[in-house]
């Protein structure tokens, strides 16, 4: 229960001991550059993303998605497989506790909870249903794109707005791996649910969220006497090559002890931004920025960067220009080889750098529209 003016906070990755089973999660807070955690396994025949901002993609791992304007958005992922797979078709809430949601605050003491179900930790991610206001018993939620391959939680919540404080937790049940459905209960919370599943060849998970913050500029890393320095004086967290936080490394400057890749993460306005990687060698730092002097700069998207092999290059148009050539070179300008590529659709080409030595490379994309050059950090290739 809550007044009708609501504050809606949207929420990569194992969540507690139970793995959320939507096809993907949206990391919270949802900033202008949205972080998507893909949970859909690499077993489907096709993947189709609709980002709700006019952009789509046909790859399992999506490109960086940007939302320059404040507002409500929905991201959808559709997967297809010739082999049927099981999803949750619907969840019925048969019973909830009679007073766990009763806040005894003015305007907040409704007759019934404003009920929604969540499938992950709401502090960090969002994977949830819509709300049913003043939810009757039973209340049913029709779903699509919620897999049953692994253990996953179903958490029941009463939505509270600005005037009514935090959302009220109404209990949780755990659904075992490969469940075909049935009744699930949590006696301590008097929570009773009925889960219905079905076999399908196609499923779509859609997640709504709200963009409320603008993304800060990415921090830049400079090297001073073997010390890495962030362009921001505070709110820094230094990361290793896997983008894991380095314990205790929160100052503007960080002195690495080993050779390798490093990043710095800056938090501003509740949004995190991560720098381009730096490869540190005592006495030498190479900034793997996307610009290369002397080359034409075009709005290409290259991801993931760093990579352990597969690399996607997205052209601004919806098709790859004819007679495009991909070429790999060292940072000294020495051309190593031409790289074969495959067309991933929607103006995206895919190359594989597996088999090349880990380090910083320059990938050249040569087409009638111009020459593009981007530095790419190749991690230990598979």
N, C-alpha and C positions, 0 to 999 in steps of 0.2 A: 504494500500500500504506500501511496505517496501522492502529493498534489500533482496535478496534471502537468505542471512545469517540471521537466525532468532534466537531470544532468546525466548523460549516458557516457560512461567511460569504456572504451573498447580495450579489450585485452589483445631456436632451432633445436629435434630436441625431445628429450624424454621429460615428461611432466610427472613428478613424483615417481612412485614405483609402477603406476599404471600409465600406459601409453594412450594418449588421446587418439581416437580413430577417425576424425574427420580427414579429408584428403589433404588439408593444409590448415595452418594456424596463421593468424595475423598477430604480429607482435605489438604490444602496447607500450607507450602511447603511439597511436597511429599518426605519424608526422607526414610532412609532404613527400618524404621518401619512405615508402612503406616496406617493412621487413616481413617477408613471407617465409614461413617455415614449412617446407613440403614434407608431408607424412605419407603421401601416396607412394607405395613401393614401386620399384622399377620392374613391374610385371605386366603392365597394361600395353595394349597395342597402340594406343594413341592418347595424347593429352592435349586438351584445348583450354586455354585460359581466356577469360574475358575480364579485363581489369576495371570495367565500369567507367573508364575515362576515354573511351574510343580506341584503346589499344588492345591487341590480342597477341597470343603466342601459341606455338604448337610444340613446345619443348617441355620436358618434365620439370626442369629447374627454370623458373621464370627469370627474365631480365629484371634489372632495377626498374621499379615502377614509381613514377612521380605524380603527385597531385598538388598542383600549384595553388588551388583555390580551396578555401574552407568550405565544408559541406559534408553531406552524407553520400557514401559510395558503397558499392557492392562488388566484391571480387568473386568470380565463379571459376571452378575447374571441373571440366567434364573428362572422364576417362572411359575408354571402351576396351573390351576384350572379347575375343572369340570364345574363350573359356568362361563360363558363368562364375560369378563371385557373389558373395552374400553381403547384403547391407541391411541396416536397420530401416524398416519401412515407416514405423511410427512408434511412439512411446505414449502410453496412457498413464496419467497420474491418477491412481485410484483413491489414494488417501494421503493427506499431509497433517502435520501436527496442528491442533486447533488454536494454539496461541503463541507459537514461536515467532510469528511475524507481527504480533500486536505490540506497537511501540508506545502506546499511551501518550502520544504527542498530538497537539492540536492539528487538525487536517490530516493526520496520518493514521487514525484509528479506523480503518476501513473494515467492512464485514468479511472480506476475503483477501488473500494475498494477490499481488500482481506477479504471477508466477512465470519463471523461465527456467530452462534447463541448460546446464553448461557441461562441457566435456573435457575440461582442462583447468589449470590453475589460472583464475581470473586476475591475479596480481600481475602476471607477465604476458598473458596471451588472451586472445578472444576466440572462442569456439562455442557458440551458444545459439539457442533458439530465440525467436521473438518472444515478447511477453504476452501473456493472456491476463488482461486486467480483471480484477475481482474473479479470479479463476474458480469456476464451479468444479464439483467432483461428479464424475471424472472429467479431466481435461486431457485432450489428445493433441499431440504435436506430430504432424506429418513431416517426414525427413527424407533426405536423399543424399548420398555421398558419405554416409557414416558407416565405415567398414566394421566388420566383426572379426578380423583376422587375429587381433591381439586382445589382451585384457584391456578394458577401458572403464573409466568412472562415469556415472551419471550423477551430477550434483543438482539439487533443487534449490532455487533461490527465490526470495521475495524481493522485487526491485523497489528500492527506495530512492527518492530524489534528493535534491539539495536540502530541503527543509526537514527531511526525515532521517538523515544520517546514513550510515552504511547499509548495504543490502543485508537482508536477514538470511542466514543459512538454514535451510529446512531439511538437511540430511543428504546422504550420499549412498549409492549402491555401486557395487562392482560387477561388471558383466564379464564372464570368463571368455577366453579366446575361443573363436569359432562357435559361439553360441548360436543356436537356432531360435532364440527368444524364450519367452515365458514370463512367469511372475518373479519379481525381485523385491525384497523388503529390507528395511532397516528398522527393527523394532524400537530401538532407542529413540528414534525420531518419529515413530509412527508413520513412516514413509513407505507406501506400497506402489509399485510400478508394474506395468505390463508392457513387455517389449515384443514387438512384432518384426520379423525379418522376412526377406525374400531373396531369391537368386535372380541376378540381372546380368546383362551384358554391357550395360552403360549406366553410369551414375554421375550426378553433378552435386558438388558441395558448393553452396553460396554463403558468403559471410559478409554481413553489413558492418560498417564502422563509420566513425565520424572523424574528419580531419579538422583539428582545432588549432594546431600550432604550425608555425613556419620553421623550416629546417635551417639550422645555423650553417654557416660556411664550413666546409671541411677544414680541419686543422692541417697545417703544413709542418713538415719536419725539416729542420736544418741540423747540420753537424758542426759542432764547435769543439775542437780538441778531443775528438773521440767521444763526445757527449751528444746525445740526441736531444733536441730542444723543440718543444711544441710552440706553435704560434699563439696559443692561448695561455695566459698566465695561471689559470686555475681550472678546476673541473676536468682534469685530464686523468685518463687511465691508460697505461702502456700495455700493449698486447704483444704476444709472441707470434710466431709464424702461423699458428693455427687460430689466431685471433682470440686466444684465451688470455685472461687478465694475468699480468705478472704481479704476484703478491707484493704489496707495499709500494708499487711503482705508480704513485698518484701525483707527483710533482710536475712542474713544467719541464724539468730536465730529467733525463734518465741516462745512466752510464751502463751500457750493455757489458756483459761479461763474456759472451760467446758470439761468434760469427753467426749471422743468419738474418732472417727477415723480421722486421718490427713495424708495428703500427702504433698510433695513438688515437684513443677514442675521446671525444669531447662531448659533454652533456650540456645542453642549453635549452631552456624552456621545456624541459621534460623529454627532449628528443636527443638521441645519440647520433653522432656522425663520426665516421672512421676515416682516417687519412689514407692516402696512397701508401703502399708499403715502401720501406727503405731496406736495402740490403746492406748490413753493417759488416765491415771488415776493419779491424784496428788500423787507423790511418786513412780509411776510405769509406765513404757512404755513397751509394748510388740511389738516387730517388727515382722510383719506377713510375713516373708521372705519365700521363697519356699524351703529352706533347713532345715532339721531336723537332729540334730546330731545323729550319730549312724545308720542312714538308708542309703541304697544304693541310689545313685543319678542317675537318668535316664532322658533322654531328653523328658519328657512328657510336653504337653501343657495343662494347666488347665485354663479355662476362663468361665465366667468373674470372676474376683477375685479383690475386694469383689463381693459378689452375694446376691441377695435377695431370693434365693431359687434354681433355676435351675443352674446346673454346668455341663460343658462339659469337658471330659478328653480325650485327643487325644494321642494315642500311636504312636511311631515313625514308626511302620509298618502300613500296610493298613488294618489290621484286629486286633480284640481284642483276646489276648491269651486265650486258653481254660482254664476253671476252675478259671477264674478271680473272685476275691471277693473284694468288697468295704466295708470298715469298718470306722466308725466314732469314734474318740476318743477326749478326752479333752487334753489340753496342758500339763496336769499332767500325761498323759499316760493312763488314765482310759478309757477303751473301753466302748462306750455307746451302739452301735448297729451296726449290719451289715446293709448296705444300698442296697436296690434293684436298679438295673439299667436297662436301655434299650439301645439297640444297635442303634446308630444314623447313622451307616454306615461309611465306609472309616476309620476304626480303631478308631472311636469316640464313647465313651459311655456317657450316660446322667444320672445324678442322680439328685434328688430333696431334698434339705435340708430344705424345708418348714416344719414348725412345730417344729423345734429345736430353742432353745434360741439364740438370737443374741449374737455374740461374736466371739472369735477366736477358731477354731476347727482344728484338724489334721485329714485329710482324708488319709487312708492307702489303697493302691491298691496292692493286693497280687495276684501274678500269678506265674506260673512256671519259668518265666524269672527273678523274683526277687520281692522284696518288695519296694514299692515307698511310700514316706510319704511327704505330702505337707500341710503347714498351709493355711487355708482358712478363710477369714473374712466374716462372715455371718451378713448381715445387718438385719434390721427389716423384717422378712419374711412375705410374703403375706398371 
